[in-house]
Amino acid sequence: MAKGYSSDFVNEVNSADDKKLGVRLGLVCIRRNIPVVDVAEFFDVSRTSVYAWFRGGNVDTKHTDKMQKLVDKLS
């Protein structure tokens, strides 16, 4: 199991729509053991927002370019 992520959460992200950018970021972060707190600090958002993104929630358009670059770099 990924450090810091519960197995239930990992299963939830794995089941989410991976066409969504936030889900793709979540999959990368889980695979690379990147803590949610680090992602939240990087985007200057709450951990709650990051968890929502990882589950498929909407990402504010002001974050999409930066998020896509991060996903590309870490994938």
C-alpha atoms as an extended CHARMM CRD file, in Angstrom:
* protein
*
        75  EXT
         1         1  MET       CA              0.0000000000        0.0000000000        0.0000000000  PROA      1               0.0000000000
         2         2  ALA       CA              1.1570000000        3.5290000000       -0.7400000000  PROA      2               0.0000000000
         3         3  LYS       CA              2.5510000000        5.3360000000        2.2740000000  PROA      3               0.0000000000
         4         4  GLY       CA             -0.0010000000        7.6890000000        3.8060000000  PROA      4               0.0000000000
         5         5  TYR       CA             -2.9230000000        6.4330000000        1.7090000000  PROA      5               0.0000000000
         6         6  SER       CA             -5.4910000000        4.0010000000        3.0580000000  PROA      6               0.0000000000
         7         7  SER       CA             -6.2830000000        0.9430000000        0.9780000000  PROA      7               0.0000000000
         8         8  ASP       CA             -9.8980000000        2.1330000000        0.6970000000  PROA      8               0.0000000000
         9         9  PHE       CA             -8.7570000000        5.4880000000       -0.6940000000  PROA      9               0.0000000000
        10        10  VAL       CA             -6.3490000000        3.8330000000       -3.1370000000  PROA      10              0.0000000000
        11        11  ASN       CA             -9.1720000000        1.5810000000       -4.3540000000  PROA      11              0.0000000000
        12        12  GLU       CA            -11.4370000000        4.6030000000       -4.7330000000  PROA      12              0.0000000000
        13        13  VAL       CA             -8.8600000000        6.4740000000       -6.8470000000  PROA      13              0.0000000000
        14        14  ASN       CA             -8.1310000000        3.3630000000       -8.9060000000  PROA      14              0.0000000000
        15        15  SER       CA            -11.8700000000        3.0860000000       -9.6440000000  PROA      15              0.0000000000
        16        16  ALA       CA            -12.2700000000        6.7600000000      -10.5850000000  PROA      16              0.0000000000
        17        17  ASP       CA            -12.3650000000        8.0830000000      -14.1680000000  PROA      17              0.0000000000
        18        18  ASP       CA             -8.7020000000        8.2910000000      -15.1840000000  PROA      18              0.0000000000
        19        19  LYS       CA             -9.6110000000       10.6470000000      -18.0240000000  PROA      19              0.0000000000
        20        20  LYS       CA             -9.8840000000       13.3350000000      -15.3550000000  PROA      20              0.0000000000
        21        21  LEU       CA             -6.6700000000       15.2070000000      -14.6970000000  PROA      21              0.0000000000
        22        22  GLY       CA             -7.0370000000       15.1540000000      -10.9180000000  PROA      22              0.0000000000
        23        23  VAL       CA             -7.4600000000       11.3830000000      -10.9190000000  PROA      23              0.0000000000
        24        24  ARG       CA             -4.3570000000       10.9800000000      -13.0730000000  PROA      24              0.0000000000
        25        25  LEU       CA             -2.4600000000       13.1620000000      -10.6010000000  PROA      25              0.0000000000
        26        26  GLY       CA             -3.7690000000       11.0230000000       -7.7580000000  PROA      26              0.0000000000
        27        27  LEU       CA             -2.6430000000        7.8160000000       -9.4240000000  PROA      27              0.0000000000
        28        28  VAL       CA              0.8380000000        9.2540000000       -9.9690000000  PROA      28              0.0000000000
        29        29  CYS       CA              1.0700000000       10.5260000000       -6.3930000000  PROA      29              0.0000000000
        30        30  ILE       CA             -0.0480000000        7.1980000000       -4.9570000000  PROA      30              0.0000000000
        31        31  ARG       CA              2.3940000000        5.2870000000       -7.1500000000  PROA      31              0.0000000000
        32        32  ARG       CA              5.2710000000        7.6170000000       -6.2050000000  PROA      32              0.0000000000
        33        33  ASN       CA              4.2470000000        7.9510000000       -2.5380000000  PROA      33              0.0000000000
        34        34  ILE       CA              3.8480000000       11.7290000000       -2.7680000000  PROA      34              0.0000000000
        35        35  PRO       CA              1.8880000000       12.9280000000        0.2680000000  PROA      35              0.0000000000
        36        36  VAL       CA             -1.3270000000       14.8930000000       -0.1780000000  PROA      36              0.0000000000
        37        37  VAL       CA              0.0800000000       17.6330000000        2.0450000000  PROA      37              0.0000000000
        38        38  ASP       CA              2.9170000000       18.1880000000       -0.4440000000  PROA      38              0.0000000000
        39        39  VAL       CA              0.4810000000       18.4120000000       -3.3490000000  PROA      39              0.0000000000
        40        40  ALA       CA             -1.6990000000       20.8390000000       -1.3910000000  PROA      40              0.0000000000
        41        41  GLU       CA              1.2940000000       23.0590000000       -0.6360000000  PROA      41              0.0000000000
        42        42  PHE       CA              2.4590000000       22.9290000000       -4.2610000000  PROA      42              0.0000000000
        43        43  PHE       CA             -0.9360000000       24.1380000000       -5.5200000000  PROA      43              0.0000000000
        44        44  ASP       CA             -1.6340000000       26.3370000000       -2.4690000000  PROA      44              0.0000000000
        45        45  VAL       CA             -4.9390000000       24.5850000000       -1.7740000000  PROA      45              0.0000000000
        46        46  SER       CA             -6.3420000000       22.5260000000        1.0870000000  PROA      46              0.0000000000
        47        47  ARG       CA             -5.7600000000       18.8060000000        1.4670000000  PROA      47              0.0000000000
        48        48  THR       CA             -9.5220000000       18.4270000000        1.1300000000  PROA      48              0.0000000000
        49        49  SER       CA             -9.3110000000       19.9090000000       -2.3700000000  PROA      49              0.0000000000
        50        50  VAL       CA             -6.5360000000       17.5170000000       -3.3220000000  PROA      50              0.0000000000
        51        51  TYR       CA             -8.4760000000       14.4970000000       -2.0460000000  PROA      51              0.0000000000
        52        52  ALA       CA            -11.4730000000       15.6790000000       -4.0740000000  PROA      52              0.0000000000
        53        53  TRP       CA             -9.3270000000       16.0190000000       -7.2200000000  PROA      53              0.0000000000
        54        54  PHE       CA             -7.8900000000       12.5320000000       -6.7160000000  PROA      54              0.0000000000
        55        55  ARG       CA            -11.4560000000       11.1730000000       -6.5110000000  PROA      55              0.0000000000
        56        56  GLY       CA            -12.4750000000       12.9240000000       -9.7300000000  PROA      56              0.0000000000
        57        57  GLY       CA            -13.7100000000       16.2610000000       -8.4450000000  PROA      57              0.0000000000
        58        58  ASN       CA            -13.4570000000       19.3930000000      -10.5380000000  PROA      58              0.0000000000
        59        59  VAL       CA            -10.0990000000       21.1210000000      -10.7830000000  PROA      59              0.0000000000
        60        60  ASP       CA            -10.1390000000       24.9130000000      -10.9480000000  PROA      60              0.0000000000
        61        61  THR       CA             -8.9280000000       25.9800000000      -14.3840000000  PROA      61              0.0000000000
        62        62  LYS       CA             -6.1870000000       28.1020000000      -12.8040000000  PROA      62              0.0000000000
        63        63  HSD       CA             -4.4960000000       24.8170000000      -11.7670000000  PROA      63              0.0000000000
        64        64  THR       CA             -4.9130000000       22.7190000000      -14.9020000000  PROA      64              0.0000000000
        65        65  ASP       CA             -1.7740000000       23.7760000000      -16.8080000000  PROA      65              0.0000000000
        66        66  LYS       CA              0.4560000000       23.3640000000      -13.7750000000  PROA      66              0.0000000000
        67        67  MET       CA             -1.2170000000       20.0540000000      -12.9380000000  PROA      67              0.0000000000
        68        68  GLN       CA             -0.8100000000       18.6980000000      -16.4640000000  PROA      68              0.0000000000
        69        69  LYS       CA              2.8950000000       19.5900000000      -16.4410000000  PROA      69              0.0000000000
        70        70  LEU       CA              3.3210000000       17.8600000000      -13.0870000000  PROA      70              0.0000000000
        71        71  VAL       CA              1.5000000000       14.7260000000      -14.2490000000  PROA      71              0.0000000000
        72        72  ASP       CA              3.6060000000       14.6250000000      -17.4220000000  PROA      72              0.0000000000
        73        73  LYS       CA              6.8260000000       15.0710000000      -15.4800000000  PROA      73              0.0000000000
        74        74  LEU       CA              6.0270000000       12.4270000000      -12.8660000000  PROA      74              0.0000000000
        75        75  SER       CA              4.4910000000        9.8260000000      -15.1740000000  PROA      75              0.0000000000
